[in-house]
């Protein structure tokens, strides 16, 4: 019988702020990729950035998306700054071919 000792080493630590919001989320499979999240004074997500050189001494960050809210805390705008695939570019599933 083999016993496997649990490890406490975390290879990709997730960083939270004092309010518990995720600030930094490294990719679980690639140490060069990470996401960084920015929140306003009401703990609302206002920006998401990504890095593809997170493992370097000074990673560069690219703004992916921003969010705007109204006075009632409702998200009123989401602006994606990276191009998304259009629905027409995606292959259709078999259910759509009937």
Secondary structure by P-SEA (a helix, b strand, c coil): cbbbbbbccccbbbbbcccccccccccccccccbbbbbbcccccccbbbbbccccccbbbbbbcbbbbbcccccccbbbbcccccccccccccccccc
